[in-house]
């Protein structure tokens, strides 16, 4: 009573007019059923399997080191932390730009914050020295 034709099992395994094969075999291989062998889905156990890693930013680790070193100012590394942050941030940004991956954000922030914290440290030293000099001169004048 059903007037629609019933599909055959291999009807969907044939390449379409666009030249594409079965979805599991890809466009350039013979579809399953065209040859009498099933496609291998598991690699040979005796051969090593190489997995290609995604391209990583070469300055990524230095960017992290830069930001952590700069933020170590809050732990007590008032001078050495920002200096290391500035140096490693600059190197991280340079390596990222040379590889064509754009700017390294953590390296950039480590560099910027390192300059800011080092500037605040120098400003604090200048203010401390000037207050000390003014106080010393005032005590000499009073004395």
N, C-alpha and C positions, 0 to 999 in steps of 0.2 A: 504494500500500500504506500510505502514511502517512495516518492518519485525521484528523490535526490540520489545521485550515485554515491556509493560507499567508497571512501578513500582506501587505497591499497597501502600496506605498510611501508613500501619503499617510495611512495609518491613524494614524500617530503625530503628524501635523501638526495634527490637529483638536483644538479645545479640549476639555478634559475637563469633567465635570459640575461641577467647582468653578469654572469660568470662567477657567481659566488657559490662555494660548495656548502657542505653541511656546516652548521655553526661550530661544531666541535673540531672540525678538521682545518678550517681556514680556507681562504680563497684559492690557494695554489696547490693544494693536495687533492688527491682523488677522494671523493666522499666514501664514507663507510658503505660497503655494499658493492662499490665498483671493483674493488679488488677483494680477494677472498680472505684477506688477513684483517684482523681487528687492529685499530690503531693502538700503539703502545701508550699507555697512560702512566706507567711507572718507569723511571730510569733504571738502567742496568745497575745492579747492586755492586758490581766490581769496579765501576767507573766513578770517580769523584764528581760530585755535583757542584758547580760553581754558580754562586748567586751574585749577581752584580748589585753592588750597593748603590743607593741613590747618591748623586753628587752632593757632597757636603761642603759647607763654607770652610775654607782653610783657616779663616780667622776666628772661627766660632769659639774655640777654647780660650784663645787669648782675649777675646771680648768678655768672656765670663770672668777670667782672671782680673781683667781691668776693672770691671764693675765691683767685684768682691774686694779687691785691694783698695779701691777708692772708698768704699763704704766701711772699710776697717778703721777709718778715721774715728768713727763713733765708739770703737772698742778701745782706742788708746794709741793707735799708730798714726799720730798726728802729722808727721812729716813724711815718713817712708811710704805710707799707704797711698797718698795722692801722687807721689812721684812715680811709683810703680804703676799706678792706674793710668797716668798720662802716657808713659812709655809704652806699655802693653796695649793701651787703647789705640795709639797711633799706628803701631805695627799691625794690629788686628784689622783696622780700617783699610790700611794699605794692601794687605794680603787679600781681603775680600774684594776690593776694587780691581786689583790686578787679575783676579780669576774671573771677573765679569759678573759677579753675583750681586753687585750693588753695594750699598753701604751697610756696615755692620752696626746694628742698633746698640747692642750692649757695649761694643767698643767705643761708639760715639758718646754714649752717656757716661762711661767710665772716664773718657778723655775730658768731657765738659765738666763733670763733677769734680774731677781731680784738679782742674784749673781753678774752679770756684773755691774748693776747700783749701788749696794751697794759697790762693789769694787772701782768703779770710785769715789763715794762719799768719801770713806776712803782715796783714793789717793789724792783727792782734799784737804781734811783736812790736810793730812801730808804735802803736798806742801805748803799750806797756813801757817801752823805753822812754817815750815822750812824757808820760805821767811820772815816771821815776825821775827824769831830769828836772821837771817842773817842781816836783816835791823836794828834791835835793837842793835846788836853787832857793826855794822858799825857806827851807830850814837854815841855809847859810845866811840869807838876808835877815832872818829873825834872830839869829844867834849871836 
